[in-house]
Amino acid sequence: MYWDVKSVKPLSDYRIYVEIEDGRKGMFDLKPYLDGGVFRELKDVHYFNRVGILFGAVTWPNEQDIAPETLLAEMMPLEPTNIPDGPVMGDARTKPA
């Protein structure tokens, strides 16, 4: 779908860089979510850095995920000149054909 995440990269300060299939790029801040429920586990930076993509959604190994509508509504758009350096993780897990 056009809102599927095609790449994700963990950043400092509990933020992630995401690229959406429709070409949008942005940064999503997870700090507001870290004190609630299943997201508390993300406070461990090593675990937070294990972010990936499953079926077009941002996920972590213990099944935490960010709903696509939340990601798109709260993501801070980035211009091409503001994209963070370094490798961006693509979809390393199974994605439907």
NUTOR-289302 format. One record per atom (N, C-alpha, C): residue in one letter; y, z, x. Coordinates in steps of 0.1 Angstrom, whole numbers, plus 2048, in hexadecimal, padded with zeros to 3 digits. Layout:
aYZX;...
//
This chain:
m7F4800808;m800800800;m80D800809;y8187FD803;y8247FC80B;y829809810;w82481480A;w82982180F;w81F828818;d81482181C;d80B827825;d811829833;v80D834839;v812836847;v80982E850;k810826859;k80881E863;k808824871;s81182D874;s810835881;s81884287F;v81384B887;v819859887;v81985E895;k823866899;k82486C8A6;k82A87A8A4;p8238848AA;p8298928A9;p8358938B3;l83F89A8AE;l84B89C8B6;l84D8AB8B8;s8578AE8C0;s85A8BD8C2;s8608C38B5;d8608D08B5;d8668D78AA;d85F8D489C;y8528D289C;y84B8D0890;y8508C4887;r8538B988E;r8578AD888;r84D8A288B;i84C898883;i84488D885;i84C880884;y84987688C;y84E86988B;y844860883;v849859879;v840851871;v84584386F;e83C83986E;e83F82C86B;e83782885E;i83E823855;i83881F848;i834811848;e82A80D840;e8267FF840;e8317F583C;d83A7FA834;d8457F182F;d8507EF83A;g84F7F6846;g8587F4850;g861800852;r862809849;r86A81584B;r86581E856;k86F82485D;k86B82D868;k874839866;g86E845869;g876851868;g87085D86E;m87786886C;m872875871;m87187E865;f866886865;f86389085B;f86289D861;d8698A785C;d86A8B5861;d8608BD858;l8568C385F;l84C8CB858;l8508DA858;k85A8DE85F;k85E8EC860;k85F8F3852;p8658ED848;p8668F483B;p8588F7835;y84D8F083A;y8408F2834;y8378FC83B;l83B900847;l832907850;l82F91584B;d83691B842;d83392983E;d82B92A831;g82791E82C;g82091E81F;g812919820;g80892081A;g7FB91B818;g7F4915824;v7EE909822;v7E690382C;v7EE8FE838;f7FB8FD836;f8048F7841;f80690284C;r80390E84A;r805919854;r7FE915861;e7F290F860;e7EA90B86C;e7F2901875;l7FB8FA86F;l8038F1877;l80D8F7881;k80F904880;k81790C889;k81290B897;d805909898;d7FE9088A5;d8018FA8AA;v80A8F98B5;v80F8EC8BA;v8038E38BD;h7F98E88C4;h7ED8E08C8;h7E78DA8BB;y7E68E18B1;y7E08DC8A4;y7EA8D289E;f7F68D689D;f8008CD898;f8008BF89E;n7FE8BF8AB;n7FE8B28B3;n7F28AA8B0;r7E88AF8A8;r7DC8A78A4;r7DE89F897;v7EB89D894;v7EE895888;v7E8887889;g7E488287E;g7DF87587D;g7E186E86F;i7DA86386D;i7DC85C860;i7CE85A85A;l7CD85D84E;l7C085B846;l7C4854839;f7BF848837;f7C184182B;f7D083F828;g7D883D833;g7E683B832;g7EF847830;a7E9853831;a7F185F830;a7F186783D;v7FB86F83F;v7FC87784B;v7F3884848;t7EA886852;t7E0891850;t7DE89885D;w7D78A485C;w7D28AC867;w7C38AE865;p7BC8B286F;p7AE8B386E;p7A88BD863;n7AF8C7860;n7AB8D0855;n7B08CD848;e7B38C0846;e7B68BA839;e7C48BD834;q7CD8C283C;q7DB8C3838;q7E18B5837;d7E98B282E;d7EF8A582D;d7FD8A6827;i80489B829;i81289A823;i81188F818;a81489280C;a814888801;a81E87D805;p819871802;p822865806;p8308667FF;e83086B7F3;e83E86C7EC;e8478767F2;t8418817F8;t84888B7FF;t84D88680C;l84587F813;l848879820;l85487081E;l853867815;l85E85D813;l86A86380E;a86A86D805;a876874800;a87D87C80A;e876882814;e87C88B81D;e87D88682B;m87887B82E;m87887583B;m88787183F;m88B87484B;m898870850;m896862856;p89C857850;p89B84A856;p8A1849864;l89A84186C;l89F83F87A;l8A283087C;e8AD82E884;e8B0820888;e8A781D894;p8A5811897;p89C80D8A3;p8A18138B0;t8AE8168B1;t8B381C8BE;t8B082B8BF;n8AC8318B4;n8A983F8B4;n89A8438B3;i8928398B5;i88383C8B4;i87F8438C1;p87784E8BF;p8738568CB;p86A84D8D4;d86B8508E1;d86384A8EB;d85584F8EB;g84C8488F1;g83E84D8F3;g8358468E9;p8288498EB;p81E8428E2;p81F8478D4;v81C83E8CB;v81B8428BD;v80C8408B9;m80784A8B2;m7F984A8AE;m7F78418A2;g7EF8378A3;g7EB82E897;g7E083588F;d7DB82E886;d7D183387D;d7C3834885;a7C083F88A;a7B4841892;a7A8844889;r7AA84787D;r79F84A874;r79D83F86A;t792840863;t78E83585A;t79983384F;k79C82784D;k7A6823843;k79F81883A;p7A181882D;p79A80E825;p79F800828;a7957F7827;a7987E982A;a7A07E281F;
//
